[in-house]
Amino acid sequence: MKTTKKEQFIQDSTQNINSKVILGLRMPDNTKEIIINDNVKNKIDYVVGKYDDDLKMNGAPIFIEEYLFVKA
């Protein structure tokens, strides 16, 4: 079975000790927003709760197009 984008995000988050996560979001007006967060666990929990398997925010036309975990 193919891994969903959300499953891959979760798997990637557990590979190393991470000090930051960077998210590239596609906003409703088609602009890109970059978020840098140093509370990695809380951001992962937020994404898992608020985004579907394709990393589209539930109830809003916002997508996580790319992400990067920065090692400690």
VENHU-V336914 format. One record per helix or strand of 2 or more residues. SS is the DSSP state (~ for helix, > for strand). FROM is the first residue (numbers start at 1). TO is the last residue. If there is no record, write none. Layout:
SS/FROM/TO  SS/FROM/TO
//
This chain:
~/5/13  >/18/26  >/32/37  ~/40/50  >/56/57  >/63/71
//
